[in-house]
């Protein structure tokens, strides 16, 4: 598993917590920061997934 997938998942979780904390406290800035971090985590996770697929395809091709 690519490190970007792990880090992306961590950013998503952290962003979710921040977003909920902002909603609960009525702090729109914190809520927005949480949404932004969560979105960035999704992108990073997707990039890691693509890297994993490329590595798997290259490995498959080499083993032909």
ZADO-1210 file (C-alpha; in nm, 4 decimals, padded with zeros to 6 digits):
<atoms>
<atom x="00.0000" y="00.0000" z="00.0000" code="UNK" pos="1"/>
<atom x="00.1344" y="00.3379" z="-00.1004" code="UNK" pos="2"/>
<atom x="00.2126" y="00.5870" z="00.1773" code="UNK" pos="3"/>
<atom x="-00.0133" y="00.8440" z="00.0099" code="UNK" pos="4"/>
<atom x="-00.3122" y="00.6188" z="00.0763" code="UNK" pos="5"/>
<atom x="-00.2290" y="00.5999" z="00.4458" code="UNK" pos="6"/>
<atom x="-00.1596" y="00.9721" z="00.4791" code="UNK" pos="7"/>
<atom x="-00.4706" y="01.0553" z="00.2779" code="UNK" pos="8"/>
<atom x="-00.6884" y="00.8451" z="00.5052" code="UNK" pos="9"/>
<atom x="-00.5364" y="01.0180" z="00.8081" code="UNK" pos="10"/>
<atom x="-00.6105" y="01.3610" z="00.6595" code="UNK" pos="11"/>
<atom x="-00.9682" y="01.2552" z="00.5851" code="UNK" pos="12"/>
<atom x="-01.0192" y="01.1432" z="00.9443" code="UNK" pos="13"/>
<atom x="-00.8592" y="01.4570" z="01.0872" code="UNK" pos="14"/>
<atom x="-01.0673" y="01.6733" z="00.8541" code="UNK" pos="15"/>
<atom x="-01.3881" y="01.4992" z="00.9574" code="UNK" pos="16"/>
<atom x="-01.3136" y="01.5568" z="01.3251" code="UNK" pos="17"/>
<atom x="-01.2310" y="01.9215" z="01.2604" code="UNK" pos="18"/>
<atom x="-01.5471" y="01.9686" z="01.0530" code="UNK" pos="19"/>
<atom x="-01.7700" y="01.8209" z="01.3252" code="UNK" pos="20"/>
<atom x="-01.5952" y="02.0249" z="01.5940" code="UNK" pos="21"/>
<atom x="-01.6583" y="02.3388" z="01.3904" code="UNK" pos="22"/>
<atom x="-02.0258" y="02.2517" z="01.3482" code="UNK" pos="23"/>
<atom x="-02.0702" y="02.1781" z="01.7187" code="UNK" pos="24"/>
<atom x="-01.8995" y="02.4963" z="01.8325" code="UNK" pos="25"/>
<atom x="-02.0454" y="02.7127" z="01.5580" code="UNK" pos="26"/>
<atom x="-01.6958" y="02.7983" z="01.4316" code="UNK" pos="27"/>
<atom x="-01.7357" y="02.8264" z="01.0549" code="UNK" pos="28"/>
<atom x="-01.3632" y="02.8712" z="00.9978" code="UNK" pos="29"/>
<atom x="-01.2795" y="02.5418" z="01.1693" code="UNK" pos="30"/>
<atom x="-01.5628" y="02.3700" z="00.9856" code="UNK" pos="31"/>
<atom x="-01.4340" y="02.4989" z="00.6510" code="UNK" pos="32"/>
<atom x="-01.0775" y="02.3942" z="00.7363" code="UNK" pos="33"/>
<atom x="-01.2054" y="02.0476" z="00.8166" code="UNK" pos="34"/>
<atom x="-01.3903" y="02.0197" z="00.4863" code="UNK" pos="35"/>
<atom x="-01.0808" y="02.1356" z="00.3000" code="UNK" pos="36"/>
<atom x="-00.8535" y="01.8897" z="00.4797" code="UNK" pos="37"/>
<atom x="-01.0998" y="01.6077" z="00.4199" code="UNK" pos="38"/>
<atom x="-01.1123" y="01.6861" z="00.0469" code="UNK" pos="39"/>
<atom x="-00.7325" y="01.7044" z="00.0268" code="UNK" pos="40"/>
<atom x="-00.7142" y="01.3664" z="00.2000" code="UNK" pos="41"/>
<atom x="-00.9496" y="01.2145" z="-00.0576" code="UNK" pos="42"/>
<atom x="-00.7311" y="01.3428" z="-00.3400" code="UNK" pos="43"/>
<atom x="-00.4125" y="01.2148" z="-00.1747" code="UNK" pos="44"/>
<atom x="-00.5773" y="00.8774" z="-00.1145" code="UNK" pos="45"/>
<atom x="-00.6823" y="00.8576" z="-00.4799" code="UNK" pos="46"/>
<atom x="-00.3282" y="00.9375" z="-00.5940" code="UNK" pos="47"/>
<atom x="-00.1961" y="00.6596" z="-00.3714" code="UNK" pos="48"/>
<atom x="-00.4510" y="00.4221" z="-00.5220" code="UNK" pos="49"/>
<atom x="-00.3350" y="00.5087" z="-00.8728" code="UNK" pos="50"/>
<atom x="00.0266" y="00.4513" z="-00.7714" code="UNK" pos="51"/>
<atom x="-00.0688" y="00.1091" z="-00.6334" code="UNK" pos="52"/>
<atom x="-00.2445" y="00.0166" z="-00.9588" code="UNK" pos="53"/>
<atom x="00.0532" y="00.1266" z="-01.1659" code="UNK" pos="54"/>
<atom x="00.2906" y="-00.0768" z="-00.9481" code="UNK" pos="55"/>
<atom x="00.0628" y="-00.3817" z="-00.9738" code="UNK" pos="56"/>
<atom x="00.0380" y="-00.3469" z="-01.3535" code="UNK" pos="57"/>
<atom x="00.4158" y="-00.3136" z="-01.3864" code="UNK" pos="58"/>
<atom x="00.4678" y="-00.6171" z="-01.1640" code="UNK" pos="59"/>
<atom x="00.2174" y="-00.8166" z="-01.3721" code="UNK" pos="60"/>
<atom x="00.3852" y="-00.7129" z="-01.6942" code="UNK" pos="61"/>
<atom x="00.7290" y="-00.8138" z="-01.5658" code="UNK" pos="62"/>
<atom x="00.6019" y="-01.1568" z="-01.4598" code="UNK" pos="63"/>
<atom x="00.4765" y="-01.2406" z="-01.8115" code="UNK" pos="64"/>
</atoms>
